[in-house]
């Protein structure tokens, strides 16, 4: 666990804006005391959720995307700690574990050009290293009986999340992905566009549902692949639901639940499915933020919902004066997930 950077209460205090008469989320969030085994502490804690940051964009770069996802976690954390602690939002139910240290990998990736064949292969190898780190930490968190909330990085990290969950449970698991893309592309080497493919082929992913695919963004070959394995991989499209109105959003949530919720499953949210959100593949058309929040609530309240991953958000790609808003959105989605599993009693 030498690559795990643990947070301290002082770390959170530095970014929490204290105000008289108010209690901020950051004042109640739990951190692992210095010198204690983090996973033993998590196991014995009464908190239900564990926050983990993935500050990297190597998988995005290897997929010819725009880097910037490495900035999402710190931006989200600054907003999260400054939300109000009240009967709806209980900071004491969250352990801020920390983030995995990818600084060495990021430094190496900065010198590589994905357009050069051999250098892209080197990026693939770096993503494989990230896979191992992520799956190891996620597995250990889930074995404590807690629910990981993972923020940041590209969608390459779906592989580590799914593998970690499957290893912890000792069996293949399911996943629901709110995304404009399948991320089920060919196994040409690890990047942000094929995390689910590798998880499926490696035996960690049993059933996979993609919610809200954009029909214009998926190749014919990928659609053919999905058709050939339609008993285990299903999808609906944004156009079916929001444009042609052939299917309803609420009914499709129920279809997705019926497909994945009978066994432990991960909830994957790609922010490039939301219009106007700075991301590696930003779109101007997509489901509203309110629909994304409802989606997280409906899937999060399921007993078998085993983790939440919020990825592909890239605050660094927003050059406006409001570049903190992507982090604020991510933090809001974190609380929606937590509240879906919590009572509103004091």
N, C-alpha and C positions, 0 to 999 in steps of 0.2 A: 504493500500500500504506500510505497515511497512516493508515488506519483499523485497521491491524493492530498490536495492542499485543504486542510481543515480550517473552518471559520471559527473565530472567537467572538465572544460577546462584544469585545472592544471593536472588532471589525464592523459589526453591524451598527454599533453606537456612532461610529464616525460618519455614517451615511444616513442616519436617522435624524430628522429635524424635529427636535423636541418642542412642544408647545404647552404652556400652562393650561391645565384643565382637560388635557387630552392624553390618551394612552395610544401610542402608535404600535403598529404591528411589530416593528423591529424591537420594541422593548419587551415583548413577550415571546418572540421566537426563541427556541432552544438551540444552543450550540453544544458541541462535545467538549467537556472540560479537558484542559491540558493534561496530558499524561495518561488519559484513559483510552482503552481500546474502543475505537469508534463504534464497532458493530455490537459489542457487548453493551455499550451505553444505549445504543438505539434499541436493542432488544428489550432492555429493562425500562425504557421510557414509556410513559403513557401516551405520548404523541403518536398520531397515526400516519403522518406523512414525512418524507425525507426529501429535502431539496438538494439537487445536484446540478452543477453547471458544467457545460461542455463548450469551452471557448475555443472553437476551431472552425476553419472553413476550407480545410484541405480536401475533403470529399467534394465540395462544391467546385473547387478549382480543378480537380481531376475530371469533373463532368463538364468542363468548359463554361461553368457558371460564373457569376460575378461574386467575388469574395466579399465578406462583410458580416457573415453570420457569427463570427468570433466575438462581435460586440454585443450580442443579444443578452447574454446572461447578466453581465454587470449592469446594463441598462435596466433590465427587468427587476433586478434585486434592489436598485435604488428606489424604484417606485413601490415595490412590495413592502419594504420596511416602513414606508411612510403612509400606508393605508391605516385606517382606524382599527384598533382592536375593540370589538364590541360583541354583542351576543350573536351577530351574524358572521363575524370574521374573527376567529379565535387564533391568535398568534401562537398560543401555547400548544396547539395541535400540530405544529410544524417544527421539525429539526432542520436547521440549515447546516447540512453536512459540510459543504464546500464545493470545490471544483477539481476536476482532474487536470493535472499539469501537462499541457501540450506545447509548452514554449519551445522545446527543442525541435519538435516536429514542425511547428509553425515556422521556425527559423530556417529549417532545411527546405520547406515547401516554398518559401519566399524566393529562393534561388532557382526554382524549377519552372519551366515553361510547358504547359500542358499540350501545346501545339507541336512540341518536339517529341517524337515517339518514345525514345528512351527515357526522357525526363518525365513523361506521363506515366510510364511504368514505375518510376521511382515514387511518384505520387500515390499510385495504387498501393505500393508497399507501405507507405506511411499510413494510409487508411487502414490497412490490415493491422498495424500496430495499435491504432486507435480502437478498432473493433475489440481487440483483446482486453484493453484497459476498461472499456465501457462495459463489456459483458461481465467481467470479473466483479466490478463494483456493483452493478445492478443485481447480479446473482446474490451477493452478500447482503445487500439491503433487503431483498425479498425474503431471504432465509430468516431474517429477524422478525418477519410477520408484518412489516410496514410496507407502505405504498410509495414508491419513488415518483417524484415529480421532476422531470428532466427538462432543462431549458438550454437551448442553444445548439450551435453546430448545424451542419447540413443534415439532409435526410439519410445520409450514409449511416448515421447512428441508430437508425431503426434496427439494423442488423444486430448491433451489440445489445440493444434493449430486449429484442425478442430472444436472442440466444441466452442472455442472462436470466430472463423469466423462465425459459424452458429448462435450463439447467437447475434452477432453484426448485421447480415443480417436478423435475424428473420425467417430463413428457413434452411432446410438441404442444404449442399454444397457438392461439388465434390473435388476429390483429384487425382493427378497424382504422382506416386511414382517410381523414378528411383532406382531400388533396385534388389539385387540378391535374396532376400527373399520376401515373401508375407506380413509378419508381420500380418497375418490374422489367427493366431492360436487360439486354444480353449480359452474360457473365464474361465480360472482356477484361476484367480487373476491377477492383473495388473503387466505387465512387458513389456520389449521392443519388444516382439514378438507378441503382440496382440492389439496394440493401434488402428489399423484400425478395428479390429473385434468389439471392444467395441464402437467405434465411430459409426459404422454401426448399431449395435444392439440398441444403445441408441438414434438412430434417428437423429444424427447430420451429418452423411455421407450418401449422396444420391447415387452418382456413384463414383466408384473407379477403376482406371486403373493402373496396375503394369507393368512397362516397363523393360524388360530385365531379367526376372526371370531366375535363373540358375536351370535347370531341375533336377539336382542332389541334390538340397537342399530343395526340397518341398516334403512333405509326400503325400502319396496316399490319405489320409483322407482330407487333405487341398485341393488337386486338386478336390476331389469329392464335397467338400463344394462350391468351386468356380463354378463348373459346375452347381450346383443346383440354383445358383443365377446369372447366366451368363447375365441376362438382366441388372444387376446393377454393376457387377464386371467383368472386362475383363482384359486380360493380353496377353503379348507375351513373348517369351523366348530368352535369349541370344543365345542359340544354333540355333534357327530358323533363327536369323538375321546374326550372325557372323560366325557360324560354318557350318551349312548346306546351308546357303544362300537362304533359302526358302522365306524370306521376306527381304525387304530393310529397312535400318535404317530410311531414309527420309520418306518413305511411312508410316512406323509405327508411326512416329511422327504425321503425318496427321491423322491417325486412332485414336490416342490418343486425339488429339485436337478435332476431331469431337465428341468424346465421353464425354469429360469433360468441354470443353470451353464455353458451352452455358449458364453457370451460374457461380457465384463466385467459384473459386477453388484454392486449395493450391498446391504448388510445393514442394514435399518432395524429398530430395537427400540423399541417404545413401552412405557414402563413401566406404562402404565395397563392392560396386559394381565395384570399380575401382581397377585394379591390383596393388599390392605392396603398397597400402596406409595403414599405421598402423590404425587398427580399431579393434573392438571387435570380428569381424569374417573376418579377412583379407583373401583375395584371391589373387592368382597369375594369374588368367584368368578373363578377363572382358573387358568391353568397355574402350576405351582410354579416357584420360583426355580431348582430343580435342572433342570427341563425347559428353562427358558430358557437356562441355562448349556450344556446339551447341544446345544441348537439352535444356539447361537453357535459351539460347537466344530465341529459337523458342517458348517455352511456356511462357517465361517472357514477351514477347511483346504483348501477348493477353490482351485485355481490362479487362477481368474477372480474370486475375491472381492476387490473393489477398494476397499471402504471399510466402516467400521462407524459407524453413527450411533445413539447412545443418547439418547433424547429423552423429553420430557413428565414426567420426574421433577421433583418440586417440594418440596425439603426445607423451604422456608419455610411450607408448608402443614401441617407436622408440628409441633404445639405441645407434644410430649412431651419428656422429658429425653433421649430417644434420637433426636433429629432429625438426628444425624450419620449414621444408619444408611442412609439413602437414598443418600448420597454413597459410603458404603462398598460398597454393593451395586453401584453404577455402576462403581466402581474394580475390583471383582472381575470384572465382565463384561468390562472392558477387558483384564485379564490373561488371561481365558479366550480371548479372541480372539487376543491375541499368542501365547499358548502353542499355539494350534491350528496356527500356522504355523512354530513354532520346534522345533528339536531340543532335547532335554533334556540334551545333552552340555554340559560346562563350556566 
